[in-house]
Amino acid sequence: MASLLQPDRVLYLVCGEKKIRSPLSHLYFCRYCSELRSLECVSHEVDSHYCPSCLENMPSAEAKLKKNRCANCFDCPCCMHTLSTRATNIPAPLPDDPAKTTMKKAYYLACGFCRWTSRDVGMADKSVASGGWQEPENPHTQRINKLIEYYQQLAQREKLERDRKKLARRRPYMPLAFSEKYGLGTRLQRQRSGAPITSLAGLSLKEGEDQKEIKCEPAQALDEVEPLAEDFYTRPVNLPEVTTLHQRLLQPDFQPAGASQLHPKHKHLLIKRSLRCRVRVPLSARESRPFFTPALRSIPI
């Protein structure tokens, strides 16, 4: 009984791509090869994404648009536990008679572990239980998106140049290959009647592509910085109001210095993956594949 919680007590040798010794609970059995396989001997395939809190599943394309985060669930910025929605009654004036008030239901986010609430950072209560919670916008979002578009365009052009050089080495006539760099080969083919289409025609620059070139302004260094407050070195430090390094790294876009600047973040999505034996290439050679529904925890073998 004492060895039940010691899986490393007995190790099995797996002779796959690498010789690895692992406990039986970390190994898989391939019924096609009749061999034990480790995590180094299988290929991992993502089937779907799901939220560990509300168990909402979505395809990979939709998860990419949502930045791999759930739209309805939030994590506590202090202790990283899942936040729950709490309901309360607040007085609200009547539309017919503003002098009279009535009780109206409002919702806010609260953590059941550290007692953090969305009211601590000044977030307004919502009239609906789900949705409507917006994260603060990053002031550098426009600059970051501009840099991403610029480097994506630069990477695409470098890829076209590499493909063009690979195809140019196989061709005996090099001047025509160099003319494809500026799209001259496509124009020459249009003038010739019945000329065969070369493999480099698809790699030529399109007309007007230079006009759509994304230009990114370089960053400029500032000579003057904002001065510190006069009582910065003399005022007493309240440690509970200072954020930890872990809390700041969880929000790298804002780097909150105080606890009053912590805002809830959307919960990260998890994945359901399939394991495929690398020795057996066919689709049927799957060692394990989970159910598509996140609520079903068992794994068919």
N, C-alpha and C positions, 0 to 999 in steps of 0.2 A: 504493500500500500504506500510505503514511503517513496517508492520510485515512480509513482504515477505522475507526479509533477516535475519529473526530471527527464524530459525527452532526449536530452543529450547523453544519457547514460549508455545507450546503444547506438552506434553510428554505422550506417551502411555505405559501402563504397559504390559509387556510380561511375562507370567507365563510359562517358559520353565524349563530348568535345573536350571536356576537362575532367580529370579525376577528382571528384569531390566526395567528401564524407559528410553525410547529413543524417539527421534522425528520420525515422519513418514518417512522421507527421509532416515533413517538409518535402516529401518525394511524391512522384506521380507514377502510375503504371500505364504503359501504352499497350493496349490489347492487340495492336497490329505487330509491334516489334517484340512483344512479350519481354520487355525490359523495363527496369526502373529508370525514370528520368527526373532530373533535378530542374531547378528554375533556369539553369544555364543551358539546358538542352532543349528547351521549348521556346517557341515564339509567342509573344503576347499580342493579342488582338483586342481592341476596344470594341465592345458590342454597343453599349449605350452609356449615357450619363444619368445620374439620378441624385436627388437631394437626400442626405441621410436623415433629415428632420421630417419633411412632409412626404418623402418617397415619391416625388414627382419625377418621372423619367422623360428623357428627351433625346433626340438623335444628336450626333456629333456636330452637325452643321448649326443647329439651333443653340447648342451649348457654346459654340464658338462666338456666336453673335452676342450672347449674354455674358461673355468673358468668363465662362466656367463658374458662374455663380447663380444661386437660386434667387428668383425675383421676389419671393414672399417671405423667406426665412432670413433671420439676422443673427449675428454672433455678438456677444457682449464685448465691448472694447476693453474692459478691465480684466475679466477672467476667461474670456473666449468660450463661455458656455452659450447654449442656444437661448435666445430671448423669447419670452412668451408675451402674448397680447393680453393686457389687463383692461377691464371695463370699469368705469366709474361714472357717477352722475355729477354734472356740473350745472349751476344755474344759468339760464339763458333767457334774455328778454323776449316777450311775446311780440310777434310782428304787428299785431293789431294794437296792443297797448304796451308801449315800451316801459311803462312804470311797473308793470307786473312781470314777474319772472316765473319760469317753469323749469323743471329738471330735465336735462338733456343728457343722453348717454354719450360718453366719449371714451376713446381707446388710446392707450399708450403702451410702450414697450417696457418690460421689466425683466430683470434677471433674478431668478429664484435662488441663486448661489451667493452672489455678493451684494444683492439688493440695489444694484444700479438700475436707474430708470432713465427713459428718454427725456424726462423733465429736468434732469440734472444739468443737461447741456442746452436747455432752452428750446427743445423741439416741441412744436405745437401738437396738441392732441388731435386725433383724426376722428371723423364721424363714422367711418367704416372700419370693420375689424381687419380686413385684409387689403393690402395695397395702399398706395398713396404715400409711402415712406420714401423720401428722396434723400440721397446722399449729397453732401456739399460738393460743389463742382471744383475741380482742380484748376487753379488759375493758369497753369502751364499746359492745359490740354491742347490748345491750338498749336502751340510750339511743338509739342511731342508728336501730334498727328502730322505736322508738316515734315518733321524729320523722318518719320516712318515712310511717308510717301516718297520722299527724296531718295532714301536708301533702297526702297523697293524698285524704283525706276533705275537706279544705278546698278543694282544686282541683275535686273533683267537685261540691261545693255551688255554687261560683262558676260552673261550667259550666252547672248547672241554672238558676241565676238568669239567666244571659245568654240561654239558650234560651227561658226563660219570658218575658223582656222582648221578644224578637224576635217571638214568637207573639202576645203581648198587643197589639202595635202593629197587627196585622192584624185584630184583632177589634173590632167596634163597641161591644161592651158591656164596659167596663173594670172595673166592680166585680166581675163574675164572674171576671175574670182575676186580680184581686188576691186573691180568696178561694181560688184554687188554691194560693197560697203556703203555706197551712196545711192543705191537704187538704180544705177545706170543699166544694169543687166536686164531688168524688167522692161525698161523703155526700149532697149534694142530688140527684145523678143517681140514686142508689139509691132515694131516696124517690119520685122521679118515675117513673112507669111509661111505658116507651117513649121516654124522653128520649135524644137522640142523644149519642154519646160525643164529647166535645170533644178537640181536639188537645193540650190542656194536661193532660189527665187522667194521662198517663204521666209528667208532670214534677212531680207533687205528691209531697210527702214521705210515705213509708210510715208505717204505724202502728208505733209503738215505735222509730222511727229516732232520736228524741232520747235514748232510753235507752241506745242503743249508741254514743253520741257519745264519741269518743276525746279524752281530756283529757291535755294534755302539761304537765308542771310546768316552769316557767321555770328557767333555769340561775341558780345563785346564786354570787356572787363570794366567794372565800375571803379572809379577813383575814390568816390565818396560812398560811405556806408551809413546806415541809420545809426545815430548815436544812442548809447545806452541811457536808461533812466538814471536820474540823479541818486535814487536810493537803491540802485541795483546791488551794490556791495554791502549796504548797511541794513537793509530790511531783513528780518528773520525768515528763515526758510521753513516752510511747512511741508515736510516730506510726504504726507498723504496726498497733497495736491500736485506733486511732481510725478510725471509719468516715468515708467521704467523703460529700459532699453528695449525689452521685448515688445512693449506696447507701441513704441515709436516705429520699430521695424515692421510691425503689422500694418502700418499706415505710412508707407514711404512717400506717398504723394503729398502729405501734409506735415509729417513730423511733429505731432502735437507735443508741446512742452508741458502743458498743464492738464490736469484731469478734467477741467471744464471744456477742453477742446476735443475730447474723445467723442467720436460719433460711431454708431453701430455700422458694421460692414455686412454686406450680403454673404450668406453662407456659401462656402466652396462646395462644388459638386464632386461626387465620387464616381468611379467608373465600374462597370461590370465587364469583365474581360474573359476571353476564351484562351485556353492554352492549347497550342498545336505542336505536335512532335515534329522536329526539324528533319528527322530521318524520313518520315512519311509525309510526302508533299500533298497527297490528295486531300480534298475537303473533308472527307469522312474520318480522317485520322486525327480526331480531336480527343485529347485526353480529358478535358473538362470544359463544360460550357454552362454558364449560369442561366437561370430563367430570365426572360426579358422583364417580367414584373418585379420591381424592387422589393415588394412585400414578401415574396417567396425567397426564403433564405437558403433552402437546400440546393445543392448543386448536383445535377445529373451527371453520371459518369458514362 
